[in-house]
Amino acid sequence: MGAAENRKAVENMRAAEDIIIRPHITEKSNMEVMEGKYTFIVDVNATKVEIKKAVEKLFNVKVLKVNTINYEGKAKRMGVHLGKRPDWKKAIVKIDTDPKPVKYLTKGGKESIVNRKYKTSIEEFGATQ
């Protein structure tokens, strides 16, 4: 296994708690909660697929869509000292507010229904609907 393959394997094994840092609660994000959209501050290197898997694992919801926005840190100063705030990434996650049972055909041609127990909202988010 090469160094690049090993690095990629380690990235895929990141914990969900390392990808989702905290919820991003603003007036706008509280309005979007009614539509099933939740906003999180996530790891800068996280991909949309990793964010989707992390939210599904942590909150037991079905994720439909993930939008991400990268922000560059602002330049700040304290007197003569210059500094820069860190870069960060925001993810807007749309969850399925009405999960339907999944139907499929088995080998014998018999229809089978799987009813997964997904939640319809994220109570831990800190916003009320």
Beta strands, then each sheet from edge to edge (+ up, - down):
strand 1: 20-23
strand 2: 37-42
strand 3: 63-71
strand 4: 75-78
strand 5: 81-84
strand 6: 88-95
strand 7: 102-105
strand 8: 111-114
sheet 1: 1+ 2- 6+ 3-
sheet 2: 4+ 5-
sheet 3: 7+ 8-
end
